[in-house]
Amino acid sequence: MSSGKHHIPVVVFEVTDACNQRCLFCYNHWKRPGYTVAPHAPDFRLARRTLRRLLRQCSVGSISLSGGEPTLMPGIHDLALKARFGGANVNLLTNGTLLGEDDVEIMSHIGVAAVQIPVLATAPAVHDHITGLPGSWAKAVHIAKMISSARPGWLVPVLIVSRLNVHSVEDTLRFYASEFGATTAMVNRFNIGGLGLQHASELCLSREELRDAFARIDKVAGELGMTIQSGVCTPICVLDPNEYPNIRFSHCTTDLSSRPLTVNYKGDVRFCNHSPRVLGNIYDKPIGEIVAESQADGYFHSVPEHCKECALWSRCRGGCRAASEQIYGTFGRVDPVIEGC
């Protein structure tokens, strides 16, 4: 870490808000009903300038290039290289449909640490229905195989568990192992927000269904020797990590000095990529000041009524309260999964 620089462990850098898919579960807040600002065409110069400014203001342990769909950005390789030269590890979060062999080779040479690609089912029709893009399963699987062949362990396949694919989670994990040689996968529950607000009835699972799904996921992961990461924080009263020894659950923290932050190509800083609330903009003030001022703000310290008497509060923090922001317009409500998604 450079002396005198603010340090951020993880930044999700949204390089564009445009996307070539229309995933039913998409959490991007700008896709929620009633949001009237249309996504901008990818702007490489602005994204590059913002990334440079960010890296001048702080040191970053890891940068995840996200979106939208980051590979819509002309010059995505240059952004990855800039982040690497800035001292950060780089991950690429992509749907995989726009990548080619040259992209894989370049990203490998740059030293991109991991590439996350959703493969949402073994049945192409199920995956394509969820993504809203015919042929997306075949493209994603093709590039996932190419990435896994280029470097063992480089690919991290992603499964978003919803009512549309919950019946086949075991087969999907076995597919990851047999077709990609995957020993690690990201498995997240559907987390309501964005476009997903319009499709809640088609996607949401009850607490009992979630518990059953994750029990089956845990069992097959143990059989395969696969490490499962679950990146969507979930209330412990819904999914207790002690019951799923083969799954590594993330839990949210409201300590802005130690949590991942989201920065978009325009310089807006947000609590996380699920949250619509802008804390500040790095063109207006340094990110260290934005973090300090937001940390002092009582907004993130509220305890939901549901959680006030809970002994697990210090570990759980009420699950994904950014989802509450999208639904209820406040951080002060418990994760909507408590109330049935």
C-alpha positions, -999 to +999 in steps of 0.1 A: +000+000+000+013+034-009+020+057+021-006+083+027-031+068+003-065+056+013-069+018+008-099+000-005-098-039-003-121-044-033-137-022-059-164-033-083-158-010-113-188-007-135-173+001-168-206+005-186-243+003-178-251-012-212-257-049-217-264-073-246-286-095-224-318-089-204-314-113-176-346-118-156-327-117-123-306-086-131-300-065-100-287-034-117-306-006-100-310+014-133-332-014-146-358-012-118-393-002-128-398+036-131-361+043-137-362+066-168-325+071-176-315+049-205-281+032-204-253+051-222-232+037-250-199+025-236-175+055-232-139+042-231-122+076-226-144+084-196-140+050-181-103+051-185-101+087-170-122+076-140-101+045-134-069+066-135-084+091-111-095+063-087-060+048-087-045+082-080-068+087-050-064+053-034-047+019-035-070-010-043-064-047-035-087-061-062-108-046-090-137-065-105-146-052-140-183-053-142-213-036-157-237-039-175-216-062-197-180-050-195-169-067-227-192-043-246-165-017-238-140-012-266-106-013-249-117-035-220-082-050-222-066-016-217-088-010-185-077-044-172-040-035-179-044-001-163-058-017-131-029-042-131-003-015-135-021+003-106-012-026-083-046-043-082-056-079-089-082-080-116-113-101-120-137-100-150-174-105-144-189-112-178-217-131-195-191-145-219-211-142-251-189-115-267-155-129-258-133-146-284-100-165-285-080-134-288-097-118-257-089-149-237-052-148-247-049-111-240-066-114-206-043-143-197-012-123-206-024-093-187-027-115-156-065-113-150-069-134-119-103-149-125-131-148-150-167-153-138-193-165-163-228-175-155-240-209-168-274-211-153-285-246-162-275-277-182-306-271-204-299-244-231-335-234-232-336-226-195-304-205-196-315-187-227-350-179-212-334-165-181-309-143-200-333-132-227-308-140-254-313-170-277-280-189-282-264-174-250-260-208-234-240-222-263-218-191-264-212-190-227-203-227-225-180-224-255-160-195-240-161-211-205-144-242-219-118-221-237-110-202-205-108-233-184-085-249-209-062-218-211-055-219-174-068-244-148-088-227-121-091-194-140-128-198-147-153-194-119-187-205-132-216-187-116-251-201-107-279-178-097-305-200-080-341-192-087-374-209-091-365-214-128-335-236-122-337-248-086-347-283-097-314-288-116-287-273-093-270-306-087-268-314-124-254-279-131-226-283-105-217-317-120-217-300-154-192-274-141-169-302-129-172-325-160-171-299-187-150-271-172-129-291-147-141-265-122-131-270-085-146-236-074-180-221-083-200-190-073-236-199-062-259-170-053-295-170-044-317-147-065-314-113-048-344-091-057-337-057-073-334-041-107-352-060-135-358-088-111-384-067-094-406-073-124-401-110-123-402-118-086-431-142-088-412-162-115-379-162-096-384-160-058-380-190-036-394-195-001-372-199+029-378-237+029-371-240-008-338-220-004-327-242+025-335-273+005-317-260-025-286-251-006-286-284+013-285-302-021-258-278-033-237-285-002-241-322-006-231-324-043-202-300-036-189-324-010-192-353-034-173-333-061-147-318-038-159-284-051-155-252-031-187-231-033-186-194-027-219-176-021-215-138-025-250-126-017-252-119+020-282-137+035-298-135+070-285-164+091-320-171+102-327-180+065-294-198+056-272-208+086-236-213+074-231-240+100-255-262+082-236-260+049-199-269+055-190-269+018-203-234+011-185-202+020-210-175+027-204-138+026-218-115+052-222-078+047-205-052+068-214-015+071-178-006+078-171+013+047-133+013+054-131-025+050-159-035+026-160-037-012-172-005-028-187+001-062-175+029-085-190+034-120-174+048-151-187+083-142-171+083-108-201+077-087-194+058-055-220+034-040-221+012-009-223-019-032-233-028-067-269-037-055-274-003-039-289+027-058-276+052-033-247+074-045-224+084-017-204+109-037-184+113-069-146+111-071-145+141-095-160+162-067-139+149-038-114+121-031-128+087-023-112+087+011-133+118+021-164+102+006-159+071+027-151+090+059-182+112+055-205+083+047-191+063+076-200+091+100-235+093+085-260+074+107-277+060+075-258+027+076-260+021+113-298+016+116-310-018+130-341-032+113-370-038+137-370-075+128-333-078+140-333-057+172-335-086+196-314-111+176-282-124+191-268-129+156-270-093+146-233-086+149-226-114+124-256-111+101-265-074+098-299-083+084-287-097+051-287-077+019-301-043+030-293-028-004-321-050-017-343-032+009-332+001-006-344-010-040-378-022-028-386+000+002-364+030-004-346+026+029-316+008+044-335+005+077-355-026+066-344-062+068-335-082+037-367-088+017-359-125+016-371-126+052-405-114+040-407-139+011-383-122-014 
